[in-house]
């Protein structure tokens, strides 16, 4: 296996796991703020996410945190940025993935990369996060069920589990 292919599969696994983790953080925090018993508690809740992710110089308001973590292309850990990177890595390793994974990557890209302004306007952050989580589960489930157990499969798993352990250490 070429090192370029191994690297792209590794980062594909990492970025899909990062997108899922960010979606989980946003979704859980969104509901925690919504169910908080006291008005004005939201900045503290949103600030906790920023501290956990080691983000500095960002105002801890719902709008800025959601924009930064979900949609900002300048943030390499934002959901939208991760979805773009997943698609690029999948595109360059297309012949090492099966059709079902490629279709799931494209579905996720089409649903979560474009028209992000509507998510905030329609207050559908929860649905956005659920779409990312379900796509991640679908992709990794398809990979587990259908890909041959070769180096490419293991590089993709390695990226996924290293990202998961990194996220767990932060939390």
Backbone as a chain_set.jsonl record, in Angstrom:
{"seq": "XXXXXXXXXXXXXXXXXXXXXXXXXXXXXXXXXXXXXXXXXXXXXXXXXXXXXXXXXXXXXXXXXXXXXXXXXXXXXXXXXXXXXXXXXXXXXXXXXXXXXXXXXXXXXXXXXXXXXXXXXXXXXXXXXXXXXXXXXXXXXXXXXXXXXXXXXXXXXXXXXXXXXXXXXXX", "coords": {"N": [[0.85, -1.183, 0.0], [0.536, 2.19, -0.821], [2.063, 4.958, 0.831], [0.701, 7.362, 0.729], [-1.971, 6.622, 0.283], [-2.45, 5.173, 2.628], [-2.133, 7.227, 4.499], [-4.266, 8.95, 3.781], [-6.496, 7.3, 4.291], [-6.162, 6.942, 7.023], [-6.557, 9.612, 7.924], [-9.143, 9.994, 7.04], [-10.582, 8.293, 8.77], [-9.974, 9.612, 11.184], [-11.081, 12.195, 10.82], [-13.825, 11.708, 10.445], [-14.493, 10.676, 12.902], [-13.856, 12.878, 14.501], [-15.722, 14.772, 13.59], [-18.076, 13.505, 14.419], [-17.689, 13.502, 17.223], [-17.594, 16.255, 17.79], [-20.164, 16.952, 17.004], [-21.634, 15.54, 18.922], [-20.794, 16.874, 21.295], [-21.795, 19.483, 20.816], [-24.566, 18.954, 20.594], [-25.263, 17.817, 23.094], [-24.576, 19.925, 24.805], [-26.275, 21.909, 23.85], [-28.799, 20.921, 24.615], [-28.395, 20.848, 27.387], [-28.17, 23.545, 28.037], [-30.689, 24.406, 27.222], [-32.304, 23.097, 29.053], [-31.513, 24.132, 31.439], [-32.035, 25.355, 34.725], [-31.821, 28.034, 35.402], [-31.9, 31.351, 34.195], [-29.503, 32.951, 32.064], [-27.367, 31.284, 32.436], [-26.165, 30.163, 30.3], [-23.679, 31.242, 29.071], [-21.659, 30.146, 30.724], [-21.95, 27.406, 30.28], [-21.398, 27.176, 27.522], [-18.841, 28.136, 27.55], [-17.493, 26.086, 28.844], [-17.238, 24.096, 26.909], [-15.473, 25.36, 25.167], [-13.199, 25.553, 26.793], [-12.655, 22.831, 27.212], [-11.958, 22.051, 24.651], [-9.761, 23.541, 24.306], [-9.87, 26.135, 23.194], [-9.169, 29.437, 22.674], [-9.715, 32.99, 23.002], [-12.331, 33.352, 22.038], [-15.613, 34.378, 22.167], [-17.799, 33.181, 24.66], [-20.566, 32.556, 23.745], [-23.713, 31.219, 22.664], [-24.208, 31.516, 19.881], [-21.658, 32.221, 18.743], [-20.043, 30.043, 19.522], [-21.378, 27.822, 18.413], [-21.255, 28.549, 15.708], [-18.447, 28.514, 15.34], [-17.715, 25.836, 16.012], [-19.383, 24.239, 14.447], [-19.695, 25.249, 11.783], [-17.583, 26.846, 10.784], [-15.16, 27.204, 8.377], [-12.514, 27.898, 8.678], [-11.757, 26.732, 10.991], [-10.199, 23.825, 11.656], [-11.317, 21.737, 13.054], [-14.034, 21.971, 12.984], [-17.368, 20.824, 12.309], [-18.269, 21.114, 9.658], [-15.856, 21.597, 8.275], [-14.519, 19.193, 8.824], [-16.22, 17.384, 7.522], [-15.829, 18.136, 4.869], [-13.12, 17.449, 4.634], [-13.232, 14.697, 5.094], [-14.599, 13.908, 2.811], [-12.756, 14.676, 0.809], [-10.554, 13.031, 1.451], [-11.757, 10.542, 1.087], [-12.343, 10.714, -1.615], [-9.795, 10.685, -2.786], [-8.982, 8.17, -2.14], [-10.719, 6.502, -3.341], [-10.808, 4.016, -4.733], [-10.12, 2.208, -2.846], [-12.161, 2.034, -1.153], [-15.543, 0.917, -0.715], [-18.554, 1.107, -2.74], [-20.792, 1.723, -1.134], [-19.753, 3.086, 1.111], [-18.666, 5.333, -0.15], [-21.029, 6.486, -1.182], [-22.332, 7.125, 1.218], [-20.555, 9.002, 2.286], [-20.81, 11.038, 0.371], [-23.523, 11.637, 0.701], [-23.546, 12.639, 3.326], [-21.861, 14.856, 2.938], [-23.391, 16.396, 1.102], [-25.625, 16.97, 2.679], [-24.614, 18.293, 4.932], [-22.596, 20.124, 4.327], [-23.352, 22.154, 2.585], [-25.644, 24.965, 2.557], [-25.614, 25.811, 5.278], [-26.431, 28.03, 6.638], [-29.136, 27.854, 6.972], [-29.477, 26.075, 9.047], [-29.005, 27.42, 11.483], [-30.874, 29.454, 11.191], [-33.306, 28.109, 11.146], [-33.251, 26.898, 13.545], [-32.302, 24.228, 13.821], [-30.227, 22.739, 14.91], [-29.985, 20.396, 16.385], [-30.963, 18.395, 14.603], [-29.05, 18.607, 12.615], [-26.727, 17.775, 13.979], [-27.506, 15.154, 14.611], [-27.652, 14.055, 12.043], [-24.946, 14.044, 11.321], [-23.875, 12.314, 13.273], [-25.283, 9.911, 12.694], [-24.418, 9.422, 10.072], [-21.716, 8.982, 10.51], [-21.838, 6.631, 12.032], [-23.012, 4.951, 10.139], [-21.044, 4.932, 8.08], [-18.773, 3.82, 9.393], [-19.844, 1.439, 10.254], [-20.485, 0.196, 7.81], [-17.901, -0.036, 6.825], [-16.776, -1.803, 8.734], [-18.33, -4.058, 8.24], [-18.0, -4.707, 5.525], [-15.486, -4.115, 4.315], [-12.33, -5.494, 3.291], [-10.026, -7.019, 5.56], [-7.469, -5.506, 5.441], [-4.426, -3.549, 5.131], [-5.375, -0.943, 4.623], [-7.927, -0.866, 5.829], [-7.155, -1.164, 8.506], [-5.605, 1.147, 8.888], [-7.571, 3.105, 8.661], [-9.157, 2.473, 10.878], [-7.238, 2.883, 12.881], [-6.846, 5.684, 12.747], [-9.389, 6.501, 13.527], [-9.627, 5.477, 16.178], [-7.452, 6.691, 17.471], [-8.203, 9.371, 17.339], [-10.522, 9.227, 18.878], [-9.464, 8.522, 21.385], [-7.903, 10.793, 21.89], [-9.92, 12.734, 22.098], [-11.278, 11.78, 24.345], [-9.342, 12.115, 26.321], [-9.235, 14.888, 26.425], [-11.762, 15.533, 27.431]], "CA": [[0.0, 0.0, 0.0], [1.265, 3.45, -0.876], [1.942, 5.732, 2.065], [-0.311, 8.388, 0.499], [-3.271, 5.981, 0.487], [-2.543, 4.875, 4.06], [-2.337, 8.49, 5.202], [-5.62, 9.433, 3.509], [-7.448, 6.46, 5.022], [-5.975, 7.287, 8.43], [-7.213, 10.89, 8.194], [-10.581, 9.799, 6.849], [-11.079, 7.781, 10.046], [-9.864, 10.64, 12.218], [-12.002, 13.306, 10.596], [-15.224, 11.323, 10.677], [-14.634, 10.573, 14.361], [-13.838, 14.246, 15.025], [-17.022, 15.37, 13.279], [-19.072, 12.902, 15.317], [-17.46, 13.967, 18.588], [-18.007, 17.656, 17.863], [-21.625, 16.955, 16.945], [-22.119, 15.108, 20.244], [-20.571, 17.964, 22.244], [-22.752, 20.559, 20.547], [-25.924, 18.512, 20.873], [-25.431, 17.674, 24.543], [-24.541, 21.247, 25.409], [-27.494, 22.593, 23.425], [-29.887, 20.478, 25.491], [-28.091, 21.234, 28.766], [-28.52, 24.963, 28.17], [-32.146, 24.522, 27.088], [-32.951, 22.565, 30.247], [-30.938, 24.751, 32.633], [-33.104, 25.962, 35.517], [-31.587, 29.448, 35.672], [-31.591, 32.187, 33.034], [-28.17, 33.539, 32.083], [-26.354, 30.271, 32.719], [-25.641, 29.688, 29.018], [-22.264, 31.498, 28.794], [-20.825, 29.186, 31.442], [-22.017, 26.106, 29.612], [-20.675, 27.247, 26.249], [-17.43, 28.32, 27.887], [-16.907, 24.793, 29.192], [-16.836, 23.424, 25.659], [-14.271, 26.024, 24.665], [-12.071, 25.153, 27.643], [-12.357, 21.413, 26.954], [-11.319, 21.949, 23.339], [-8.603, 24.424, 24.359], [-10.082, 27.253, 22.274], [-9.029, 30.717, 23.362], [-10.07, 34.199, 22.255], [-13.644, 33.237, 21.415], [-16.663, 34.737, 23.125], [-18.563, 31.957, 24.973], [-22.006, 32.661, 23.539], [-24.218, 30.121, 21.841], [-24.044, 31.783, 18.445], [-20.253, 32.154, 18.324], [-19.518, 28.685, 19.716], [-21.979, 26.955, 17.397], [-20.668, 28.932, 14.415], [-17.058, 28.08, 15.298], [-17.577, 24.382, 16.073], [-20.18, 23.529, 13.456], [-19.706, 25.731, 10.406], [-16.436, 27.666, 10.397], [-14.176, 26.476, 7.564], [-11.173, 28.222, 9.156], [-11.512, 25.851, 12.13], [-10.039, 22.467, 11.116], [-12.088, 20.773, 13.848], [-15.473, 22.19, 12.867], [-18.062, 19.728, 11.627], [-18.273, 21.37, 8.217], [-14.498, 21.397, 7.792], [-14.246, 17.754, 8.888], [-16.991, 16.724, 6.467], [-15.113, 18.403, 3.622], [-11.878, 16.669, 4.642], [-13.617, 13.293, 4.919], [-14.912, 13.7, 1.387], [-11.514, 14.752, 0.032], [-9.78, 11.808, 1.691], [-12.469, 9.434, 0.439], [-12.2, 10.882, -3.064], [-8.454, 10.282, -3.217], [-8.816, 6.729, -1.891], [-11.989, 5.941, -3.83], [-10.706, 2.629, -5.173], [-9.889, 1.358, -1.672], [-13.428, 2.03, -0.42], [-16.613, 0.362, -1.549], [-19.553, 2.057, -3.213], [-21.675, 2.136, -0.045], [-19.074, 4.108, 1.912], [-18.597, 6.532, -0.983], [-22.363, 7.085, -1.215], [-22.603, 7.71, 2.535], [-19.729, 10.204, 2.38], [-21.443, 12.065, -0.463], [-24.786, 12.028, 1.338], [-23.175, 13.51, 4.446], [-21.34, 16.108, 2.372], [-24.498, 17.169, 0.532], [-26.54, 17.404, 3.73], [-24.003, 19.078, 6.014], [-21.614, 21.116, 3.894], [-24.04, 23.258, 1.923], [-26.833, 25.536, 3.202], [-25.477, 25.793, 6.739], [-27.129, 29.186, 7.207], [-30.495, 27.429, 7.304], [-29.471, 25.346, 10.317], [-29.173, 28.387, 12.558], [-32.114, 30.207, 10.978], [-34.449, 27.258, 11.466], [-32.983, 26.294, 14.849], [-32.284, 22.772, 13.637], [-28.899, 22.246, 15.26], [-30.107, 19.004, 16.808], [-31.076, 17.555, 13.412], [-27.738, 18.672, 11.968], [-25.833, 16.91, 14.757], [-27.964, 13.772, 14.436], [-27.249, 13.643, 10.695], [-23.504, 13.759, 11.357], [-23.664, 11.094, 14.067], [-25.79, 8.752, 11.962], [-23.539, 9.168, 8.934], [-20.493, 8.379, 11.05], [-22.155, 5.239, 12.377], [-23.222, 4.233, 8.883], [-19.765, 4.736, 7.394], [-17.904, 2.891, 10.099], [-20.52, 0.143, 10.226], [-20.275, -0.375, 6.475], [-16.483, -0.423, 6.753], [-16.588, -3.012, 9.549], [-19.05, -5.205, 7.679], [-17.75, -5.045, 4.13], [-14.12, -3.936, 3.818], [-11.389, -6.563, 3.631], [-9.148, -6.693, 6.687], [-6.131, -5.25, 4.924], [-3.792, -2.397, 5.765], [-6.239, 0.225, 4.51], [-8.941, -0.969, 6.877], [-6.543, -0.926, 9.809], [-5.217, 2.553, 8.992], [-8.789, 3.86, 8.919], [-9.502, 2.224, 12.291], [-6.231, 3.533, 13.701], [-7.191, 7.107, 12.814], [-10.628, 6.647, 14.307], [-9.415, 5.231, 17.606], [-6.563, 7.722, 18.015], [-9.024, 10.575, 17.536], [-11.407, 8.967, 20.013], [-8.69, 8.6, 22.634], [-7.558, 12.201, 22.074], [-11.126, 13.411, 22.592], [-11.552, 11.331, 25.72], [-8.369, 12.756, 27.212], [-9.632, 16.292, 26.582], [-12.954, 15.614, 28.277]], "C": [[0.888, 1.236, 0.0], [1.04, 4.244, 0.405], [0.88, 6.824, 1.932], [-1.711, 7.836, 0.75], [-3.474, 5.693, 1.973], [-2.823, 6.152, 4.853], [-3.757, 9.011, 4.994], [-6.673, 8.601, 4.227], [-7.371, 6.729, 6.521], [-6.731, 8.573, 8.766], [-8.702, 10.824, 7.946], [-11.203, 9.302, 8.155], [-11.042, 8.824, 11.144], [-10.903, 11.731, 12.041], [-13.462, 12.91, 10.804], [-15.474, 11.168, 12.176], [-14.659, 11.962, 14.999], [-15.164, 14.947, 14.772], [-18.094, 14.812, 14.205], [-18.914, 13.416, 16.744], [-17.904, 15.419, 18.76], [-19.525, 17.771, 17.832], [-22.219, 16.536, 18.29], [-21.959, 16.218, 21.278], [-21.583, 19.089, 22.056], [-24.166, 20.164, 20.939], [-26.191, 18.409, 22.369], [-25.459, 19.042, 25.21], [-25.786, 22.053, 25.059], [-28.659, 22.214, 24.335], [-29.631, 20.839, 26.949], [-28.47, 22.694, 29.005], [-30.036, 25.13, 28.109], [-32.869, 24.075, 28.355], [-32.412, 23.168, 31.536], [-32.033, 25.494, 33.4], [-32.98, 27.472, 35.69], [-31.278, 30.182, 34.373], [-30.177, 32.735, 33.168], [-27.064, 32.555, 32.37], [-25.623, 29.832, 31.449], [-24.17, 30.013, 28.785], [-21.326, 30.536, 29.511], [-20.794, 27.828, 30.772], [-21.226, 26.121, 28.31], [-19.183, 27.452, 26.482], [-16.743, 27.023, 28.265], [-16.458, 24.021, 27.961], [-15.544, 24.034, 25.136], [-13.048, 25.65, 25.486], [-11.676, 23.698, 27.38], [-11.621, 21.228, 25.632], [-10.104, 22.864, 23.205], [-8.68, 25.533, 23.317], [-10.019, 28.535, 23.086], [-9.481, 31.842, 22.441], [-11.374, 34.058, 21.479], [-14.682, 33.511, 22.482], [-17.557, 33.521, 23.394], [-20.078, 32.154, 24.903], [-22.437, 31.536, 22.611], [-23.929, 30.34, 20.364], [-22.593, 31.643, 17.989], [-19.687, 30.751, 18.455], [-20.079, 27.732, 18.663], [-21.4, 27.27, 16.025], [-19.258, 28.381, 14.286], [-16.945, 26.553, 15.212], [-18.348, 23.634, 14.99], [-19.885, 23.968, 12.024], [-18.45, 26.426, 9.919], [-15.383, 26.852, 9.638], [-12.737, 26.775, 7.987], [-10.784, 27.372, 10.371], [-11.38, 24.425, 11.598], [-10.806, 21.396, 11.887], [-13.588, 20.995, 13.766], [-16.093, 21.038, 12.075], [-17.985, 19.915, 10.116], [-16.895, 21.141, 7.602], [-14.135, 19.911, 7.776], [-14.983, 16.994, 7.788], [-16.316, 16.937, 5.122], [-13.855, 17.55, 3.526], [-12.145, 15.167, 4.504], [-13.865, 13.012, 3.443], [-13.65, 13.748, 0.531], [-10.656, 13.501, 0.218], [-10.443, 10.594, 1.048], [-12.319, 9.511, -1.076], [-10.839, 10.394, -3.547], [-8.185, 8.797, -2.987], [-10.031, 5.956, -2.375], [-11.907, 4.463, -4.176], [-10.373, 1.668, -4.028], [-11.128, 1.293, -0.784], [-14.483, 1.4, -1.316], [-17.648, 1.441, -1.86], [-20.436, 2.577, -2.083], [-21.039, 3.22, 0.824], [-19.009, 5.41, 1.127], [-19.953, 7.236, -1.042], [-22.703, 7.753, 0.108], [-21.798, 8.99, 2.74], [-20.365, 11.334, 1.576], [-22.76, 12.54, 0.125], [-24.51, 12.982, 2.495], [-22.698, 14.869, 3.943], [-22.477, 16.979, 1.845], [-25.456, 17.688, 1.597], [-25.914, 18.395, 4.703], [-23.0, 20.134, 5.572], [-22.288, 22.353, 3.317], [-25.219, 23.731, 2.781], [-26.767, 25.504, 4.728], [-26.183, 26.972, 7.398], [-28.535, 28.796, 7.654], [-30.552, 26.709, 8.65], [-29.707, 26.302, 11.474], [-30.48, 29.151, 12.412], [-33.34, 29.401, 11.389], [-34.314, 26.575, 12.824], [-33.031, 24.77, 14.78], [-30.896, 22.2, 13.899], [-28.949, 20.778, 15.665], [-30.157, 18.068, 15.595], [-29.755, 17.497, 12.658], [-26.764, 17.718, 12.664], [-26.218, 15.437, 14.619], [-27.556, 13.235, 13.071], [-25.78, 13.262, 10.668], [-23.24, 12.471, 12.125], [-24.112, 9.857, 13.311], [-24.908, 8.412, 10.768], [-22.235, 8.534, 9.39], [-20.721, 6.908, 11.39], [-22.331, 4.389, 11.122], [-21.89, 3.918, 8.207], [-18.904, 3.698, 8.086], [-18.534, 1.498, 10.182], [-20.357, -0.551, 8.89], [-18.831, -0.845, 6.336], [-16.234, -1.715, 7.531], [-17.198, -4.242, 8.891], [-18.548, -5.628, 6.305], [-16.309, -4.923, 3.659], [-13.25, -5.137, 4.177], [-10.464, -6.101, 4.755], [-7.71, -6.581, 6.193], [-5.561, -4.01, 5.609], [-4.669, -1.149, 5.712], [-7.299, 0.259, 5.592], [-8.341, -0.624, 8.235], [-6.041, 0.509, 9.97], [-6.438, 3.425, 9.28], [-9.228, 3.684, 10.375], [-8.516, 2.91, 13.231], [-6.531, 5.017, 13.855], [-8.405, 7.348, 13.684], [-10.364, 6.505, 15.801], [-8.417, 6.205, 18.229], [-7.32, 9.02, 18.262], [-9.953, 10.402, 18.728], [-10.657, 9.083, 21.331], [-8.265, 10.041, 22.915], [-8.742, 12.985, 22.637], [-11.45, 13.029, 24.018], [-10.588, 11.97, 26.705], [-8.717, 14.233, 27.443], [-10.795, 16.433, 27.548], [-12.581, 15.193, 29.679]], "O": [[1.871, 1.308, 0.737], [-0.042, 4.204, 0.99], [0.228, 7.173, 2.916], [-2.544, 8.507, 1.359], [-4.552, 5.941, 2.513], [-3.649, 6.157, 5.766], [-4.386, 9.469, 5.948], [-7.653, 9.154, 4.725], [-8.392, 6.742, 7.208], [-7.456, 8.632, 9.759], [-9.459, 11.545, 8.594], [-12.226, 9.824, 8.597], [-11.969, 8.917, 11.948], [-11.539, 12.146, 13.01], [-14.252, 13.716, 11.295], [-16.557, 11.498, 12.661], [-15.412, 12.191, 15.945], [-15.674, 15.643, 15.65], [-18.927, 15.56, 14.717], [-19.906, 13.731, 17.402], [-18.522, 15.766, 19.767], [-20.107, 18.587, 18.547], [-23.204, 17.121, 18.741], [-22.878, 16.479, 22.054], [-22.157, 19.586, 23.025], [-24.885, 20.953, 21.551], [-27.228, 18.862, 22.853], [-26.284, 19.286, 26.09], [-26.293, 22.803, 25.893], [-29.416, 23.079, 24.775], [-30.582, 21.114, 27.681], [-29.023, 23.036, 30.05], [-30.602, 25.916, 28.868], [-33.924, 24.612, 28.693], [-32.815, 22.753, 32.622], [-32.86, 26.18, 32.8], [-33.946, 28.125, 36.086], [-30.496, 29.704, 33.55], [-29.706, 32.96, 34.283], [-25.914, 32.963, 32.535], [-24.571, 29.196, 31.528], [-23.441, 29.131, 28.33], [-20.298, 30.151, 28.954], [-19.751, 27.178, 30.701], [-20.472, 25.191, 28.026], [-18.359, 26.99, 25.694], [-15.544, 26.867, 28.038], [-15.415, 23.368, 27.976], [-14.634, 23.32, 24.715], [-11.968, 25.451, 24.93], [-10.489, 23.376, 27.332], [-10.764, 20.353, 25.508], [-9.495, 22.955, 22.139], [-7.696, 25.838, 22.642], [-10.738, 28.691, 24.073], [-9.61, 31.648, 21.233], [-11.501, 34.592, 20.377], [-14.632, 32.942, 23.573], [-18.028, 32.89, 22.448], [-20.784, 31.943, 25.889], [-21.628, 30.976, 21.871], [-23.454, 29.434, 19.68], [-22.324, 31.018, 16.963], [-18.929, 30.309, 17.592], [-19.342, 26.93, 18.09], [-21.087, 26.358, 15.261], [-18.9, 27.839, 13.24], [-16.158, 26.037, 14.418], [-17.994, 22.504, 14.653], [-19.83, 23.122, 11.131], [-18.279, 26.577, 8.709], [-14.789, 25.926, 10.19], [-11.833, 25.993, 7.69], [-9.609, 27.306, 10.732], [-12.37, 23.864, 11.128], [-10.93, 20.265, 11.417], [-14.348, 20.278, 14.416], [-15.426, 20.374, 11.282], [-17.669, 18.977, 9.385], [-16.785, 20.554, 6.525], [-13.518, 19.43, 6.827], [-14.432, 16.068, 7.192], [-16.24, 16.01, 4.316], [-13.555, 16.993, 2.47], [-11.37, 14.453, 3.869], [-13.401, 12.009, 2.899], [-13.496, 12.938, -0.383], [-10.099, 12.975, -0.746], [-9.758, 9.717, 0.521], [-12.183, 8.485, -1.742], [-10.742, 9.762, -4.599], [-7.263, 8.233, -3.575], [-10.33, 4.876, -1.867], [-12.861, 3.726, -3.931], [-10.349, 0.452, -4.224], [-11.142, 0.581, 0.22], [-14.327, 1.358, -2.536], [-17.61, 2.541, -1.308], [-20.794, 3.754, -2.076], [-21.713, 4.167, 1.227], [-19.27, 6.479, 1.679], [-20.011, 8.463, -0.961], [-23.298, 8.831, 0.123], [-22.306, 9.958, 3.307], [-20.448, 12.465, 2.054], [-23.078, 13.727, 0.052], [-25.167, 14.015, 2.624], [-23.095, 15.908, 4.471], [-22.514, 18.179, 2.12], [-26.042, 18.756, 1.421], [-26.614, 19.251, 5.244], [-22.595, 20.966, 6.383], [-21.834, 23.475, 3.543], [-25.723, 22.989, 3.624], [-27.761, 25.203, 5.388], [-26.499, 26.919, 8.586], [-29.058, 29.357, 8.617], [-31.585, 26.738, 9.319], [-30.522, 26.023, 12.353], [-31.126, 29.462, 13.412], [-34.303, 29.955, 11.921], [-35.162, 25.768, 13.206], [-33.709, 24.116, 15.572], [-30.445, 21.293, 13.2], [-28.053, 20.006, 15.324], [-29.459, 17.055, 15.57], [-29.386, 16.451, 12.122], [-26.063, 16.949, 12.007], [-25.346, 14.573, 14.521], [-27.154, 12.077, 12.958], [-25.41, 12.261, 10.055], [-22.464, 11.629, 11.675], [-23.398, 8.855, 13.286], [-24.676, 7.237, 10.485], [-21.71, 7.643, 8.722], [-19.896, 6.051, 11.072], [-21.859, 3.254, 11.054], [-21.639, 2.78, 7.811], [-18.365, 2.798, 7.44], [-17.823, 0.493, 10.18], [-20.117, -1.758, 8.841], [-18.569, -1.92, 5.797], [-15.557, -2.617, 7.038], [-16.645, -5.338, 8.976], [-18.659, -6.801, 5.951], [-15.937, -5.574, 2.683], [-13.413, -5.73, 5.244], [-10.164, -4.913, 4.87], [-6.861, -7.425, 6.478], [-6.152, -3.488, 6.555], [-4.695, -0.375, 6.669], [-7.539, 1.301, 6.202], [-8.938, 0.114, 9.018], [-6.051, 1.038, 11.082], [-6.352, 4.377, 10.056], [-9.626, 4.651, 11.024], [-8.913, 3.456, 14.26], [-6.478, 5.551, 14.962], [-8.441, 8.286, 14.48], [-10.826, 7.322, 16.597], [-8.531, 6.514, 19.415], [-7.104, 9.689, 19.272], [-10.146, 11.337, 19.505], [-11.16, 9.676, 22.285], [-8.267, 10.465, 24.071], [-8.581, 13.801, 23.545], [-11.856, 13.876, 24.813], [-10.985, 12.33, 27.813], [-8.513, 14.758, 28.538], [-10.816, 17.339, 28.381], [-13.433, 15.183, 30.568]]}, "num_chains": 1, "name": "protein.A"}
